[in-house]
Amino acid sequence: MTMATATEIQNNFGKYLRMVQTGGEIIVVKNGKEVARLVSHEKSVSFLTDSLTGVLKGDYDDKQIRTERMSKYESVD
């Protein structure tokens, strides 16, 4: 996972878009706070689908599930 300021993203959008297209994730930081996450469409759909599975079954501990699922989608650069 890569962190970049909003200004860096604006000035180098193509570079960051290529990173996302190849499976990377970008955390956008503005004024020292995380404000957005850029992920590929495929990865975001998969994350949402996996998240809903436990909700629909009704057998989940939301804090535990969130931690497990977030670790699955966070990559180490």
mmCIF file of the N, C-alpha and C atoms, coordinates in Angstrom:
data_MODEL
# 
_entry.id   MODEL 
# 
loop_
_atom_site.group_PDB 
_atom_site.id 
_atom_site.type_symbol 
_atom_site.label_atom_id 
_atom_site.label_alt_id 
_atom_site.label_comp_id 
_atom_site.label_asym_id 
_atom_site.label_entity_id 
_atom_site.label_seq_id 
_atom_site.pdbx_PDB_ins_code 
_atom_site.Cartn_x 
_atom_site.Cartn_y 
_atom_site.Cartn_z 
_atom_site.occupancy 
_atom_site.B_iso_or_equiv 
_atom_site.pdbx_formal_charge 
_atom_site.auth_seq_id 
_atom_site.auth_comp_id 
_atom_site.auth_asym_id 
_atom_site.auth_atom_id 
_atom_site.pdbx_PDB_model_num 
ATOM 1   N N  . MET A 1 1  ? 0.849   -1.160  0.000   1.00 0.00 ? 1  MET A N  1 
ATOM 2   C CA . MET A 1 1  ? 0.000   0.000   0.000   1.00 0.00 ? 1  MET A CA 1 
ATOM 3   C C  . MET A 1 1  ? 0.901   1.232   0.000   1.00 0.00 ? 1  MET A C  1 
ATOM 4   N N  . THR A 1 2  ? 0.533   2.198   -0.818  1.00 0.00 ? 2  THR A N  1 
ATOM 5   C CA . THR A 1 2  ? 1.300   3.425   -0.959  1.00 0.00 ? 2  THR A CA 1 
ATOM 6   C C  . THR A 1 2  ? 0.487   4.600   -0.436  1.00 0.00 ? 2  THR A C  1 
ATOM 7   N N  . MET A 1 3  ? 1.152   5.520   0.219   1.00 0.00 ? 3  MET A N  1 
ATOM 8   C CA . MET A 1 3  ? 0.485   6.740   0.684   1.00 0.00 ? 3  MET A CA 1 
ATOM 9   C C  . MET A 1 3  ? 1.004   7.908   -0.153  1.00 0.00 ? 3  MET A C  1 
ATOM 10  N N  . ALA A 1 4  ? 0.089   8.795   -0.534  1.00 0.00 ? 4  ALA A N  1 
ATOM 11  C CA . ALA A 1 4  ? 0.466   9.963   -1.327  1.00 0.00 ? 4  ALA A CA 1 
ATOM 12  C C  . ALA A 1 4  ? -0.448  11.123  -0.958  1.00 0.00 ? 4  ALA A C  1 
ATOM 13  N N  . THR A 1 5  ? 0.097   12.320  -1.044  1.00 0.00 ? 5  THR A N  1 
ATOM 14  C CA . THR A 1 5  ? -0.726  13.493  -0.767  1.00 0.00 ? 5  THR A CA 1 
ATOM 15  C C  . THR A 1 5  ? -1.653  13.758  -1.946  1.00 0.00 ? 5  THR A C  1 
ATOM 16  N N  . ALA A 1 6  ? -2.697  14.508  -1.694  1.00 0.00 ? 6  ALA A N  1 
ATOM 17  C CA . ALA A 1 6  ? -3.639  14.870  -2.754  1.00 0.00 ? 6  ALA A CA 1 
ATOM 18  C C  . ALA A 1 6  ? -2.918  15.615  -3.873  1.00 0.00 ? 6  ALA A C  1 
ATOM 19  N N  . THR A 1 7  ? -1.961  16.453  -3.518  1.00 0.00 ? 7  THR A N  1 
ATOM 20  C CA . THR A 1 7  ? -1.195  17.197  -4.520  1.00 0.00 ? 7  THR A CA 1 
ATOM 21  C C  . THR A 1 7  ? -0.353  16.257  -5.372  1.00 0.00 ? 7  THR A C  1 
ATOM 22  N N  . GLU A 1 8  ? 0.279   15.259  -4.735  1.00 0.00 ? 8  GLU A N  1 
ATOM 23  C CA . GLU A 1 8  ? 1.068   14.283  -5.490  1.00 0.00 ? 8  GLU A CA 1 
ATOM 24  C C  . GLU A 1 8  ? 0.188   13.520  -6.472  1.00 0.00 ? 8  GLU A C  1 
ATOM 25  N N  . ILE A 1 9  ? -0.981  13.129  -6.021  1.00 0.00 ? 9  ILE A N  1 
ATOM 26  C CA . ILE A 1 9  ? -1.915  12.420  -6.896  1.00 0.00 ? 9  ILE A CA 1 
ATOM 27  C C  . ILE A 1 9  ? -2.300  13.301  -8.075  1.00 0.00 ? 9  ILE A C  1 
ATOM 28  N N  . GLN A 1 10 ? -2.628  14.545  -7.800  1.00 0.00 ? 10 GLN A N  1 
ATOM 29  C CA . GLN A 1 10 ? -3.030  15.477  -8.848  1.00 0.00 ? 10 GLN A CA 1 
ATOM 30  C C  . GLN A 1 10 ? -1.915  15.666  -9.869  1.00 0.00 ? 10 GLN A C  1 
ATOM 31  N N  . ASN A 1 11 ? -0.694  15.819  -9.399  1.00 0.00 ? 11 ASN A N  1 
ATOM 32  C CA . ASN A 1 11 ? 0.434   16.093  -10.292 1.00 0.00 ? 11 ASN A CA 1 
ATOM 33  C C  . ASN A 1 11 ? 0.963   14.858  -11.009 1.00 0.00 ? 11 ASN A C  1 
ATOM 34  N N  . ASN A 1 12 ? 0.662   13.671  -10.503 1.00 0.00 ? 12 ASN A N  1 
ATOM 35  C CA . ASN A 1 12 ? 1.190   12.428  -11.083 1.00 0.00 ? 12 ASN A CA 1 
ATOM 36  C C  . ASN A 1 12 ? 0.091   11.376  -11.237 1.00 0.00 ? 12 ASN A C  1 
ATOM 37  N N  . PHE A 1 13 ? -1.082  11.809  -11.669 1.00 0.00 ? 13 PHE A N  1 
ATOM 38  C CA . PHE A 1 13 ? -2.232  10.916  -11.718 1.00 0.00 ? 13 PHE A CA 1 
ATOM 39  C C  . PHE A 1 13 ? -1.973  9.655   -12.528 1.00 0.00 ? 13 PHE A C  1 
ATOM 40  N N  . GLY A 1 14 ? -1.335  9.782   -13.670 1.00 0.00 ? 14 GLY A N  1 
ATOM 41  C CA . GLY A 1 14 ? -1.056  8.618   -14.521 1.00 0.00 ? 14 GLY A CA 1 
ATOM 42  C C  . GLY A 1 14 ? -0.226  7.568   -13.804 1.00 0.00 ? 14 GLY A C  1 
ATOM 43  N N  . LYS A 1 15 ? 0.771   8.002   -13.078 1.00 0.00 ? 15 LYS A N  1 
ATOM 44  C CA . LYS A 1 15 ? 1.639   7.093   -12.319 1.00 0.00 ? 15 LYS A CA 1 
ATOM 45  C C  . LYS A 1 15 ? 0.825   6.306   -11.294 1.00 0.00 ? 15 LYS A C  1 
ATOM 46  N N  . TYR A 1 16 ? -0.014  7.006   -10.545 1.00 0.00 ? 16 TYR A N  1 
ATOM 47  C CA . TYR A 1 16 ? -0.799  6.344   -9.510  1.00 0.00 ? 16 TYR A CA 1 
ATOM 48  C C  . TYR A 1 16 ? -1.899  5.472   -10.107 1.00 0.00 ? 16 TYR A C  1 
ATOM 49  N N  . LEU A 1 17 ? -2.456  5.883   -11.219 1.00 0.00 ? 17 LEU A N  1 
ATOM 50  C CA . LEU A 1 17 ? -3.463  5.066   -11.892 1.00 0.00 ? 17 LEU A CA 1 
ATOM 51  C C  . LEU A 1 17 ? -2.855  3.745   -12.356 1.00 0.00 ? 17 LEU A C  1 
ATOM 52  N N  . ARG A 1 18 ? -1.652  3.781   -12.894 1.00 0.00 ? 18 ARG A N  1 
ATOM 53  C CA . ARG A 1 18 ? -0.966  2.546   -13.304 1.00 0.00 ? 18 ARG A CA 1 
ATOM 54  C C  . ARG A 1 18 ? -0.717  1.634   -12.104 1.00 0.00 ? 18 ARG A C  1 
ATOM 55  N N  . MET A 1 19 ? -0.353  2.220   -10.970 1.00 0.00 ? 19 MET A N  1 
ATOM 56  C CA . MET A 1 19 ? -0.130  1.423   -9.763  1.00 0.00 ? 19 MET A CA 1 
ATOM 57  C C  . MET A 1 19 ? -1.405  0.685   -9.363  1.00 0.00 ? 19 MET A C  1 
ATOM 58  N N  . VAL A 1 20 ? -2.537  1.376   -9.431  1.00 0.00 ? 20 VAL A N  1 
ATOM 59  C CA . VAL A 1 20 ? -3.820  0.766   -9.070  1.00 0.00 ? 20 VAL A CA 1 
ATOM 60  C C  . VAL A 1 20 ? -4.196  -0.313  -10.084 1.00 0.00 ? 20 VAL A C  1 
ATOM 61  N N  . GLN A 1 21 ? -3.953  -0.056  -11.356 1.00 0.00 ? 21 GLN A N  1 
ATOM 62  C CA . GLN A 1 21 ? -4.288  -1.025  -12.395 1.00 0.00 ? 21 GLN A CA 1 
ATOM 63  C C  . GLN A 1 21 ? -3.510  -2.322  -12.241 1.00 0.00 ? 21 GLN A C  1 
ATOM 64  N N  . THR A 1 22 ? -2.327  -2.251  -11.658 1.00 0.00 ? 22 THR A N  1 
ATOM 65  C CA . THR A 1 22 ? -1.512  -3.452  -11.478 1.00 0.00 ? 22 THR A CA 1 
ATOM 66  C C  . THR A 1 22 ? -1.709  -4.080  -10.102 1.00 0.00 ? 22 THR A C  1 
ATOM 67  N N  . GLY A 1 23 ? -2.775  -3.695  -9.398  1.00 0.00 ? 23 GLY A N  1 
ATOM 68  C CA . GLY A 1 23 ? -3.113  -4.329  -8.138  1.00 0.00 ? 23 GLY A CA 1 
ATOM 69  C C  . GLY A 1 23 ? -2.730  -3.564  -6.885  1.00 0.00 ? 23 GLY A C  1 
ATOM 70  N N  . GLY A 1 24 ? -2.122  -2.410  -7.035  1.00 0.00 ? 24 GLY A N  1 
ATOM 71  C CA . GLY A 1 24 ? -1.734  -1.622  -5.873  1.00 0.00 ? 24 GLY A CA 1 
ATOM 72  C C  . GLY A 1 24 ? -2.901  -0.861  -5.270  1.00 0.00 ? 24 GLY A C  1 
ATOM 73  N N  . GLU A 1 25 ? -2.675  -0.352  -4.080  1.00 0.00 ? 25 GLU A N  1 
ATOM 74  C CA . GLU A 1 25 ? -3.657  0.500   -3.410  1.00 0.00 ? 25 GLU A CA 1 
ATOM 75  C C  . GLU A 1 25 ? -2.958  1.781   -3.015  1.00 0.00 ? 25 GLU A C  1 
ATOM 76  N N  . ILE A 1 26 ? -3.654  2.883   -3.148  1.00 0.00 ? 26 ILE A N  1 
ATOM 77  C CA . ILE A 1 26 ? -3.106  4.187   -2.801  1.00 0.00 ? 26 ILE A CA 1 
ATOM 78  C C  . ILE A 1 26 ? -3.991  4.809   -1.725  1.00 0.00 ? 26 ILE A C  1 
ATOM 79  N N  . ILE A 1 27 ? -3.385  5.232   -0.636  1.00 0.00 ? 27 ILE A N  1 
ATOM 80  C CA . ILE A 1 27 ? -4.091  5.990   0.391   1.00 0.00 ? 27 ILE A CA 1 
ATOM 81  C C  . ILE A 1 27 ? -3.785  7.458   0.118   1.00 0.00 ? 27 ILE A C  1 
ATOM 82  N N  . VAL A 1 28 ? -4.824  8.256   -0.046  1.00 0.00 ? 28 VAL A N  1 
ATOM 83  C CA . VAL A 1 28 ? -4.668  9.683   -0.320  1.00 0.00 ? 28 VAL A CA 1 
ATOM 84  C C  . VAL A 1 28 ? -4.743  10.433  1.006   1.00 0.00 ? 28 VAL A C  1 
ATOM 85  N N  . VAL A 1 29 ? -3.736  11.267  1.251   1.00 0.00 ? 29 VAL A N  1 
ATOM 86  C CA . VAL A 1 29 ? -3.634  12.023  2.493   1.00 0.00 ? 29 VAL A CA 1 
ATOM 87  C C  . VAL A 1 29 ? -3.759  13.505  2.182   1.00 0.00 ? 29 VAL A C  1 
ATOM 88  N N  . LYS A 1 30 ? -4.583  14.181  2.957   1.00 0.00 ? 30 LYS A N  1 
ATOM 89  C CA . LYS A 1 30 ? -4.722  15.632  2.800   1.00 0.00 ? 30 LYS A CA 1 
ATOM 90  C C  . LYS A 1 30 ? -4.654  16.247  4.189   1.00 0.00 ? 30 LYS A C  1 
ATOM 91  N N  . ASN A 1 31 ? -3.774  17.215  4.333   1.00 0.00 ? 31 ASN A N  1 
ATOM 92  C CA . ASN A 1 31 ? -3.560  17.875  5.629   1.00 0.00 ? 31 ASN A CA 1 
ATOM 93  C C  . ASN A 1 31 ? -3.274  16.868  6.740   1.00 0.00 ? 31 ASN A C  1 
ATOM 94  N N  . GLY A 1 32 ? -2.503  15.835  6.407   1.00 0.00 ? 32 GLY A N  1 
ATOM 95  C CA . GLY A 1 32 ? -2.099  14.854  7.395   1.00 0.00 ? 32 GLY A CA 1 
ATOM 96  C C  . GLY A 1 32 ? -3.133  13.800  7.741   1.00 0.00 ? 32 GLY A C  1 
ATOM 97  N N  . LYS A 1 33 ? -4.286  13.820  7.095   1.00 0.00 ? 33 LYS A N  1 
ATOM 98  C CA . LYS A 1 33 ? -5.344  12.849  7.386   1.00 0.00 ? 33 LYS A CA 1 
ATOM 99  C C  . LYS A 1 33 ? -5.641  12.009  6.150   1.00 0.00 ? 33 LYS A C  1 
ATOM 100 N N  . GLU A 1 34 ? -5.887  10.718  6.380   1.00 0.00 ? 34 GLU A N  1 
ATOM 101 C CA . GLU A 1 34 ? -6.288  9.838   5.287   1.00 0.00 ? 34 GLU A CA 1 
ATOM 102 C C  . GLU A 1 34 ? -7.700  10.204  4.858   1.00 0.00 ? 34 GLU A C  1 
ATOM 103 N N  . VAL A 1 35 ? -7.868  10.498  3.570   1.00 0.00 ? 35 VAL A N  1 
ATOM 104 C CA . VAL A 1 35 ? -9.183  10.927  3.091   1.00 0.00 ? 35 VAL A CA 1 
ATOM 105 C C  . VAL A 1 35 ? -9.779  9.997   2.038   1.00 0.00 ? 35 VAL A C  1 
ATOM 106 N N  . ALA A 1 36 ? -8.958  9.160   1.419   1.00 0.00 ? 36 ALA A N  1 
ATOM 107 C CA . ALA A 1 36 ? -9.484  8.290   0.364   1.00 0.00 ? 36 ALA A CA 1 
ATOM 108 C C  . ALA A 1 36 ? -8.544  7.128   0.136   1.00 0.00 ? 36 ALA A C  1 
ATOM 109 N N  . ARG A 1 37 ? -9.092  6.117   -0.507  1.00 0.00 ? 37 ARG A N  1 
ATOM 110 C CA . ARG A 1 37 ? -8.294  4.953   -0.903  1.00 0.00 ? 37 ARG A CA 1 
ATOM 111 C C  . ARG A 1 37 ? -8.606  4.679   -2.370  1.00 0.00 ? 37 ARG A C  1 
ATOM 112 N N  . LEU A 1 38 ? -7.585  4.568   -3.172  1.00 0.00 ? 38 LEU A N  1 
ATOM 113 C CA . LEU A 1 38 ? -7.763  4.219   -4.580  1.00 0.00 ? 38 LEU A CA 1 
ATOM 114 C C  . LEU A 1 38 ? -7.446  2.742   -4.746  1.00 0.00 ? 38 LEU A C  1 
ATOM 115 N N  . VAL A 1 39 ? -8.418  1.998   -5.248  1.00 0.00 ? 39 VAL A N  1 
ATOM 116 C CA . VAL A 1 39 ? -8.248  0.570   -5.527  1.00 0.00 ? 39 VAL A CA 1 
ATOM 117 C C  . VAL A 1 39 ? -8.878  0.285   -6.881  1.00 0.00 ? 39 VAL A C  1 
ATOM 118 N N  . SER A 1 40 ? -8.468  -0.813  -7.487  1.00 0.00 ? 40 SER A N  1 
ATOM 119 C CA . SER A 1 40 ? -9.046  -1.171  -8.781  1.00 0.00 ? 40 SER A CA 1 
ATOM 120 C C  . SER A 1 40 ? -10.517 -1.543  -8.606  1.00 0.00 ? 40 SER A C  1 
ATOM 121 N N  . HIS A 1 41 ? -11.263 -1.440  -9.662  1.00 0.00 ? 41 HIS A N  1 
ATOM 122 C CA . HIS A 1 41 ? -12.686 -1.790  -9.637  1.00 0.00 ? 41 HIS A CA 1 
ATOM 123 C C  . HIS A 1 41 ? -12.855 -3.246  -9.235  1.00 0.00 ? 41 HIS A C  1 
ATOM 124 N N  . GLU A 1 42 ? -12.048 -4.116  -9.800  1.00 0.00 ? 42 GLU A N  1 
ATOM 125 C CA . GLU A 1 42 ? -12.135 -5.546  -9.495  1.00 0.00 ? 42 GLU A CA 1 
ATOM 126 C C  . GLU A 1 42 ? -11.925 -5.817  -8.004  1.00 0.00 ? 42 GLU A C  1 
ATOM 127 N N  . LYS A 1 43 ? -10.946 -5.180  -7.425  1.00 0.00 ? 43 LYS A N  1 
ATOM 128 C CA . LYS A 1 43 ? -10.638 -5.389  -6.011  1.00 0.00 ? 43 LYS A CA 1 
ATOM 129 C C  . LYS A 1 43 ? -11.747 -4.836  -5.116  1.00 0.00 ? 43 LYS A C  1 
ATOM 130 N N  . SER A 1 44 ? -12.323 -3.701  -5.492  1.00 0.00 ? 44 SER A N  1 
ATOM 131 C CA . SER A 1 44 ? -13.378 -3.110  -4.667  1.00 0.00 ? 44 SER A CA 1 
ATOM 132 C C  . SER A 1 44 ? -14.641 -3.953  -4.707  1.00 0.00 ? 44 SER A C  1 
ATOM 133 N N  . VAL A 1 45 ? -15.000 -4.497  -5.845  1.00 0.00 ? 45 VAL A N  1 
ATOM 134 C CA . VAL A 1 45 ? -16.183 -5.343  -5.960  1.00 0.00 ? 45 VAL A CA 1 
ATOM 135 C C  . VAL A 1 45 ? -15.990 -6.600  -5.124  1.00 0.00 ? 45 VAL A C  1 
ATOM 136 N N  . SER A 1 46 ? -14.808 -7.184  -5.175  1.00 0.00 ? 46 SER A N  1 
ATOM 137 C CA . SER A 1 46 ? -14.515 -8.379  -4.398  1.00 0.00 ? 46 SER A CA 1 
ATOM 138 C C  . SER A 1 46 ? -14.623 -8.098  -2.910  1.00 0.00 ? 46 SER A C  1 
ATOM 139 N N  . PHE A 1 47 ? -14.099 -6.966  -2.463  1.00 0.00 ? 47 PHE A N  1 
ATOM 140 C CA . PHE A 1 47 ? -14.152 -6.591  -1.054  1.00 0.00 ? 47 PHE A CA 1 
ATOM 141 C C  . PHE A 1 47 ? -15.591 -6.438  -0.596  1.00 0.00 ? 47 PHE A C  1 
ATOM 142 N N  . LEU A 1 48 ? -16.419 -5.767  -1.386  1.00 0.00 ? 48 LEU A N  1 
ATOM 143 C CA . LEU A 1 48 ? -17.814 -5.566  -1.004  1.00 0.00 ? 48 LEU A CA 1 
ATOM 144 C C  . LEU A 1 48 ? -18.580 -6.878  -0.958  1.00 0.00 ? 48 LEU A C  1 
ATOM 145 N N  . THR A 1 49 ? -18.338 -7.734  -1.920  1.00 0.00 ? 49 THR A N  1 
ATOM 146 C CA . THR A 1 49 ? -19.014 -9.029  -1.952  1.00 0.00 ? 49 THR A CA 1 
ATOM 147 C C  . THR A 1 49 ? -18.652 -9.850  -0.724  1.00 0.00 ? 49 THR A C  1 
ATOM 148 N N  . ASP A 1 50 ? -17.366 -9.912  -0.409  1.00 0.00 ? 50 ASP A N  1 
ATOM 149 C CA . ASP A 1 50 ? -16.928 -10.663 0.766   1.00 0.00 ? 50 ASP A CA 1 
ATOM 150 C C  . ASP A 1 50 ? -17.510 -10.069 2.045   1.00 0.00 ? 50 ASP A C  1 
ATOM 151 N N  . SER A 1 51 ? -17.611 -8.765  2.120   1.00 0.00 ? 51 SER A N  1 
ATOM 152 C CA . SER A 1 51 ? -18.137 -8.117  3.312   1.00 0.00 ? 51 SER A CA 1 
ATOM 153 C C  . SER A 1 51 ? -19.611 -8.445  3.518   1.00 0.00 ? 51 SER A C  1 
ATOM 154 N N  . LEU A 1 52 ? -20.362 -8.513  2.442   1.00 0.00 ? 52 LEU A N  1 
ATOM 155 C CA . LEU A 1 52 ? -21.797 -8.783  2.550   1.00 0.00 ? 52 LEU A CA 1 
ATOM 156 C C  . LEU A 1 52 ? -22.123 -10.229 2.887   1.00 0.00 ? 52 LEU A C  1 
ATOM 157 N N  . THR A 1 53 ? -21.226 -11.137 2.583   1.00 0.00 ? 53 THR A N  1 
ATOM 158 C CA . THR A 1 53 ? -21.485 -12.553 2.827   1.00 0.00 ? 53 THR A CA 1 
ATOM 159 C C  . THR A 1 53 ? -21.830 -12.815 4.287   1.00 0.00 ? 53 THR A C  1 
ATOM 160 N N  . GLY A 1 54 ? -21.028 -12.305 5.207   1.00 0.00 ? 54 GLY A N  1 
ATOM 161 C CA . GLY A 1 54 ? -21.283 -12.512 6.633   1.00 0.00 ? 54 GLY A CA 1 
ATOM 162 C C  . GLY A 1 54 ? -22.539 -11.809 7.099   1.00 0.00 ? 54 GLY A C  1 
ATOM 163 N N  . VAL A 1 55 ? -22.821 -10.643 6.561   1.00 0.00 ? 55 VAL A N  1 
ATOM 164 C CA . VAL A 1 55 ? -24.013 -9.892  6.951   1.00 0.00 ? 55 VAL A CA 1 
ATOM 165 C C  . VAL A 1 55 ? -25.265 -10.665 6.567   1.00 0.00 ? 55 VAL A C  1 
ATOM 166 N N  . LEU A 1 56 ? -25.283 -11.204 5.385   1.00 0.00 ? 56 LEU A N  1 
ATOM 167 C CA . LEU A 1 56 ? -26.459 -11.934 4.923   1.00 0.00 ? 56 LEU A CA 1 
ATOM 168 C C  . LEU A 1 56 ? -26.675 -13.217 5.717   1.00 0.00 ? 56 LEU A C  1 
ATOM 169 N N  . LYS A 1 57 ? -25.602 -13.840 6.161   1.00 0.00 ? 57 LYS A N  1 
ATOM 170 C CA . LYS A 1 57 ? -25.737 -15.051 6.976   1.00 0.00 ? 57 LYS A CA 1 
ATOM 171 C C  . LYS A 1 57 ? -26.182 -14.714 8.391   1.00 0.00 ? 57 LYS A C  1 
ATOM 172 N N  . GLY A 1 58 ? -25.900 -13.496 8.839   1.00 0.00 ? 58 GLY A N  1 
ATOM 173 C CA . GLY A 1 58 ? -26.298 -13.066 10.174  1.00 0.00 ? 58 GLY A CA 1 
ATOM 174 C C  . GLY A 1 58 ? -25.428 -13.627 11.284  1.00 0.00 ? 58 GLY A C  1 
ATOM 175 N N  . ASP A 1 59 ? -24.310 -14.196 10.946  1.00 0.00 ? 59 ASP A N  1 
ATOM 176 C CA . ASP A 1 59 ? -23.435 -14.796 11.957  1.00 0.00 ? 59 ASP A CA 1 
ATOM 177 C C  . ASP A 1 59 ? -22.045 -14.156 11.909  1.00 0.00 ? 59 ASP A C  1 
ATOM 178 N N  . TYR A 1 60 ? -21.965 -12.943 12.378  1.00 0.00 ? 60 TYR A N  1 
ATOM 179 C CA . TYR A 1 60 ? -20.688 -12.253 12.295  1.00 0.00 ? 60 TYR A CA 1 
ATOM 180 C C  . TYR A 1 60 ? -20.465 -11.349 13.495  1.00 0.00 ? 60 TYR A C  1 
ATOM 181 N N  . ASP A 1 61 ? -19.200 -11.180 13.808  1.00 0.00 ? 61 ASP A N  1 
ATOM 182 C CA . ASP A 1 61 ? -18.749 -10.193 14.783  1.00 0.00 ? 61 ASP A CA 1 
ATOM 183 C C  . ASP A 1 61 ? -18.123 -9.097  13.932  1.00 0.00 ? 61 ASP A C  1 
ATOM 184 N N  . ASP A 1 62 ? -18.807 -7.974  13.773  1.00 0.00 ? 62 ASP A N  1 
ATOM 185 C CA . ASP A 1 62 ? -18.391 -6.978  12.807  1.00 0.00 ? 62 ASP A CA 1 
ATOM 186 C C  . ASP A 1 62 ? -16.966 -6.476  13.009  1.00 0.00 ? 62 ASP A C  1 
ATOM 187 N N  . LYS A 1 63 ? -16.513 -6.324  14.229  1.00 0.00 ? 63 LYS A N  1 
ATOM 188 C CA . LYS A 1 63 ? -15.144 -5.852  14.449  1.00 0.00 ? 63 LYS A CA 1 
ATOM 189 C C  . LYS A 1 63 ? -14.120 -6.896  14.019  1.00 0.00 ? 63 LYS A C  1 
ATOM 190 N N  . GLN A 1 64 ? -14.376 -8.141  14.353  1.00 0.00 ? 64 GLN A N  1 
ATOM 191 C CA . GLN A 1 64 ? -13.464 -9.220  13.972  1.00 0.00 ? 64 GLN A CA 1 
ATOM 192 C C  . GLN A 1 64 ? -13.460 -9.404  12.456  1.00 0.00 ? 64 GLN A C  1 
ATOM 193 N N  . ILE A 1 65 ? -14.622 -9.426  11.856  1.00 0.00 ? 65 ILE A N  1 
ATOM 194 C CA . ILE A 1 65 ? -14.736 -9.599  10.408  1.00 0.00 ? 65 ILE A CA 1 
ATOM 195 C C  . ILE A 1 65 ? -14.039 -8.461  9.677   1.00 0.00 ? 65 ILE A C  1 
ATOM 196 N N  . ARG A 1 66 ? -14.249 -7.233  10.127  1.00 0.00 ? 66 ARG A N  1 
ATOM 197 C CA . ARG A 1 66 ? -13.616 -6.090  9.476   1.00 0.00 ? 66 ARG A CA 1 
ATOM 198 C C  . ARG A 1 66 ? -12.093 -6.217  9.516   1.00 0.00 ? 66 ARG A C  1 
ATOM 199 N N  . THR A 1 67 ? -11.561 -6.583  10.662  1.00 0.00 ? 67 THR A N  1 
ATOM 200 C CA . THR A 1 67 ? -10.115 -6.737  10.795  1.00 0.00 ? 67 THR A CA 1 
ATOM 201 C C  . THR A 1 67 ? -9.592  -7.821  9.855   1.00 0.00 ? 67 THR A C  1 
ATOM 202 N N  . GLU A 1 68 ? -10.265 -8.960  9.833   1.00 0.00 ? 68 GLU A N  1 
ATOM 203 C CA . GLU A 1 68 ? -9.853  -10.058 8.958   1.00 0.00 ? 68 GLU A CA 1 
ATOM 204 C C  . GLU A 1 68 ? -9.916  -9.672  7.484   1.00 0.00 ? 68 GLU A C  1 
ATOM 205 N N  . ARG A 1 69 ? -10.998 -9.060  7.088   1.00 0.00 ? 69 ARG A N  1 
ATOM 206 C CA . ARG A 1 69 ? -11.172 -8.725  5.677   1.00 0.00 ? 69 ARG A CA 1 
ATOM 207 C C  . ARG A 1 69 ? -10.237 -7.602  5.231   1.00 0.00 ? 69 ARG A C  1 
ATOM 208 N N  . MET A 1 70 ? -10.016 -6.626  6.086   1.00 0.00 ? 70 MET A N  1 
ATOM 209 C CA . MET A 1 70 ? -9.118  -5.530  5.729   1.00 0.00 ? 70 MET A CA 1 
ATOM 210 C C  . MET A 1 70 ? -7.698  -6.048  5.548   1.00 0.00 ? 70 MET A C  1 
ATOM 211 N N  . SER A 1 71 ? -7.269  -6.975  6.400   1.00 0.00 ? 71 SER A N  1 
ATOM 212 C CA . SER A 1 71 ? -5.915  -7.519  6.265   1.00 0.00 ? 71 SER A CA 1 
ATOM 213 C C  . SER A 1 71 ? -5.787  -8.307  4.957   1.00 0.00 ? 71 SER A C  1 
ATOM 214 N N  . LYS A 1 72 ? -6.859  -8.905  4.508   1.00 0.00 ? 72 LYS A N  1 
ATOM 215 C CA . LYS A 1 72 ? -6.846  -9.662  3.253   1.00 0.00 ? 72 LYS A CA 1 
ATOM 216 C C  . LYS A 1 72 ? -6.587  -8.743  2.057   1.00 0.00 ? 72 LYS A C  1 
ATOM 217 N N  . TYR A 1 73 ? -7.101  -7.510  2.111   1.00 0.00 ? 73 TYR A N  1 
ATOM 218 C CA . TYR A 1 73 ? -7.003  -6.611  0.974   1.00 0.00 ? 73 TYR A CA 1 
ATOM 219 C C  . TYR A 1 73 ? -5.872  -5.605  1.082   1.00 0.00 ? 73 TYR A C  1 
ATOM 220 N N  . GLU A 1 74 ? -5.188  -5.567  2.202   1.00 0.00 ? 74 GLU A N  1 
ATOM 221 C CA . GLU A 1 74 ? -4.053  -4.663  2.334   1.00 0.00 ? 74 GLU A CA 1 
ATOM 222 C C  . GLU A 1 74 ? -2.809  -5.393  1.877   1.00 0.00 ? 74 GLU A C  1 
ATOM 223 N N  . SER A 1 75 ? -2.081  -4.757  0.983   1.00 0.00 ? 75 SER A N  1 
ATOM 224 C CA . SER A 1 75 ? -0.847  -5.369  0.486   1.00 0.00 ? 75 SER A CA 1 
ATOM 225 C C  . SER A 1 75 ? 0.352   -4.640  1.065   1.00 0.00 ? 75 SER A C  1 
ATOM 226 N N  . VAL A 1 76 ? 1.425   -5.339  1.182   1.00 0.00 ? 76 VAL A N  1 
ATOM 227 C CA . VAL A 1 76 ? 2.655   -4.756  1.694   1.00 0.00 ? 76 VAL A CA 1 
ATOM 228 C C  . VAL A 1 76 ? 3.552   -4.440  0.516   1.00 0.00 ? 76 VAL A C  1 
ATOM 229 N N  . ASP A 1 77 ? 4.006   -3.201  0.417   1.00 0.00 ? 77 ASP A N  1 
ATOM 230 C CA . ASP A 1 77 ? 4.902   -2.813  -0.683  1.00 0.00 ? 77 ASP A CA 1 
ATOM 231 C C  . ASP A 1 77 ? 6.324   -3.108  -0.332  1.00 0.00 ? 77 ASP A C  1 
# 
